[in-house]
Amino acid sequence: MLSLWDRLPDTVRSGDPVYRADAVDSAAQFFPRLVFLLASMWSHAVEPIIERLPHARRVLDVGAGSAPWGIALAERDPRVR
């Protein structure tokens, strides 16, 4: 993801995004990687809290971020849905 920052000056000058998030194909490639990286960034804060939560089989993710909570719960127990 850091390599994307190298393209920032050209993106600002041209107005052309690196990824077209409004196009299905490019969004389908971009967002899973982005969510994984953002969730990884937050894992140090999430892990100690996840350890204190009771085990659950179902989690409702309301789509308010990069899913670090749902990902951490699913990594703890692969049966989580």
C-alpha positions in Angstrom: 0.0 0.0 0.0 2.9 2.4 0.6 3.7 2.4 -3.1 0.3 4.1 -3.7 1.6 7.1 -1.8 4.3 7.5 -4.5 1.6 8.2 -7.0 -0.1 10.9 -4.9 1.5 13.9 -6.7 0.3 12.6 -10.1 -3.1 11.8 -8.8 -3.6 15.2 -7.3 -2.4 16.9 -10.5 -4.5 14.8 -12.9 -7.5 14.1 -10.7 -7.3 10.5 -11.9 -7.5 8.0 -9.0 -5.1 5.2 -8.7 -8.1 2.8 -8.2 -11.6 3.5 -9.4 -13.5 2.5 -6.3 -16.7 3.3 -8.2 -16.0 0.6 -10.7 -16.9 -3.0 -9.7 -13.8 -4.7 -11.1 -11.2 -2.4 -9.5 -13.2 -2.1 -6.3 -13.3 -5.8 -6.0 -9.5 -6.0 -6.2 -8.8 -3.0 -4.0 -11.1 -3.2 -1.0 -10.2 -6.7 0.2 -6.5 -5.8 0.3 -7.3 -2.4 2.0 -9.5 -4.0 4.6 -6.8 -6.6 5.4 -4.1 -4.0 5.8 -6.2 -1.7 7.9 -7.3 -4.5 10.1 -3.7 -5.5 10.5 -2.8 -2.0 11.6 -5.4 -2.1 14.4 -4.7 -5.7 15.5 -2.4 -4.6 18.3 -5.3 -2.7 19.9 -8.0 -5.2 19.1 -6.3 -8.5 20.2 -6.2 -7.8 24.0 -9.9 -6.9 24.0 -10.9 -9.8 21.8 -9.2 -12.2 24.3 -11.6 -10.9 27.0 -14.8 -11.3 24.9 -16.8 -14.5 25.1 -16.7 -16.8 22.2 -19.5 -16.3 19.7 -20.5 -18.2 16.6 -22.1 -15.2 14.9 -20.9 -11.6 14.6 -22.8 -8.6 13.2 -20.4 -6.2 11.5 -22.3 -3.0 10.8 -19.8 -1.8 8.3 -18.3 1.1 10.3 -14.7 0.5 9.5 -12.1 -1.9 8.3 -13.5 -4.9 10.2 -10.7 -5.4 12.7 -13.1 -6.8 15.3 -14.8 -9.3 12.9 -11.5 -10.4 11.4 -9.9 -10.9 14.9 -12.9 -12.9 16.1 -12.8 -15.1 12.9 -9.1 -15.7 13.3 -9.6 -16.8 16.9 -12.3 -19.2 15.9 -12.8 -20.2 12.2 -16.4 -21.3 12.9 -17.4 -17.7 13.4 -19.8 -16.3 10.8 
